[in-house]
Amino acid sequence: MRLLVLLAGLTGLPLLAADADRPKLIDAHVHYNGDPAFLAKFLAKLESVNGQALLIAAPKDIPAIKEFTAAHPGRFHGLGQMSLDHPDALKLVDEFHNAGFRGLGELTGPEYPFDDRRYWPIYERAEKYGMILLFHTGIVNRRNFAEPMNVSSDRMRVSTLDLIARRFPKLTLIAAHLGNPDYEWAAEIGRWNPNLLFDVSGSTLYKKQADLTFFKSIFWWDNVVSPHTPKTNVSAFEKLVFGSDVFGGEIAEFDRELDLYRKLLAACGVAPASQENIFSGTLAKVLARQK
Ligand SMILES: [Zn+2]
């Protein structure tokens, strides 16, 4: 890097200056808890790692997020938290878009499977805006055991994203939690859908911490010649992007996830260039394309 800076100085190449500004980390999955003190703390965290984040925020927080992102340009990108079953869903999508939000999420707790046709107009509108959609996939927590809830993990199976990815090719989908526990399904539909990425936040890397090389059998296809597999030199692990799932102001989760991701990628021998894409490069490209 020092050599590059030196060369840049000698040749005056602006490209390399831009390279130094590139984020080292983009966190695809941060929940805003509505407390402005959280924003200030998380900003300091991002600045310390030259990072950016997709920040999940409710409609009521639109003014606060707009103001904060304007004050700290390029650090946060809004994701609009909404229910797919909201009676005014399309209006909400417009509202988030008009406020400069780059996508929607975390989409969770739908009354019908994610790929149900009733939701297609929402996906269509989001596609028109070139949005990123962050879906909760797989097993979901149950917070209040006494309260009846119309929630099922089965409606959020990662395989329901296959149809959405194919039907709406200009959407970028991020399946949070790698479909826990449907990892095989996640990777296989990811193999065929370039617009589908994953984060592996949540309990998965805790569950598998004694068996991290397991993921080599999930992301198996680079350098493997097989019928009908598109030829690629790109590591299959590049289907992953970094996501911390910081929730309820619990910023410590950011460092824990970062550590777990690093252990996973080291255990699976993922090359440094691919790791760069996983931690920031892939999402940087998506965000640049959207503009
Ligand atoms: Zn989730």
Boltz pocket constraint, residues with backbone or C-beta under 6 A from the ligand:
constraints:
  - pocket:
      binder: B
      contacts: [[A, 106], [A, 108], [A, 135], [A, 136], [A, 137], [A, 176], [A, 177]]
      max_distance: 6.0
